[in-house]
Amino acid sequence: MPRLVRAGHRASYHVTSRICGQAFLLDDVQKEHFRSLLRRVAGFCGVEVLTYAILENHFHLLIEVPGTPGELSDEELLARARLLYGDERKGQPLSILKIELALRADAETRLAMRGILLRRMASLPMFVKMLKQRFSLLYNRQHGRVGTLWEDRFHSVLVENTPAALRAVAAYIDLNPVRAGLVRDPKDYRFSGYGEAAGNGRGWANYPLFRHLAKGHVESIQTIAALYRRYLYLSAADPRKGAFLSAEAIAAVLAKGGEVPPSQLLRCRLRYMATGAAIGTRAFLEKHLAQHPRLLRRLSAPSVALLMEEAP
């Protein structure tokens, strides 16, 4: 399956990666370390993490990548660098001290350092590479382990930047802990975007997904949160994918806020979300799959068209 990347353009992606051999290595402590590192790498790269789920043997991310780092001053570059290089050990190729000295040096040295930093920003492959490599080093150091931690290739799905497409992918991610049998309610899983927002005490306005969905709309964050929760439960009840929440649990949620139209249900097999190439309207897919005619022929028919995986 080709990896579709809109280099140089703002775009959203669903990113997944698994531990080698699908080993269950990430306990709660390691999940917290991964989440902390995720925030630091995202802050450095300028990537917005809309939602996520960190499980014992893999992770899911729904992210928006800016495409270009923009016009950053030396001070802004240094502030971002502190997120990632502020605790580097001695002897590392880059440290916050080396970066700070280079940015204050002669023009040639300053521009060279700016180039090094900027090339590591606003890039989907670089973002995932730094996240996985840095966590591997941390995990191996803590456990006296050597060798690779992750399967070689991460998978990414290009997601149309529309509420329908983002909501569909986010629901799939936020429901992962429920499908895995870890919790009965997605809000109770602390290592996910939805669970973190539900439990952090700062309200739904702290959930990046809801802030993103609220852009340009009159609905309040609370209204968006209520609609999304109903959407989550109806997505989990879709018989085409096998309901994995009880009818009682679904009815209890719907009774508090009413039903959402059936047209808003997920329109694809669950396995697509982790194995496809792109998600969005037919027009969006036709535009971005123009160079992949075999995939283009496999578009599904619904108004929220989803590209299924190729047959082996």
Summary of the structure (lengths in Angstrom):
residues: 312
radius of gyration: 20.5
end to end distance: 10.1
largest distance: 68.0
contacts: 934
relative contact order: 0.14
helix: 50%
strand: 12%
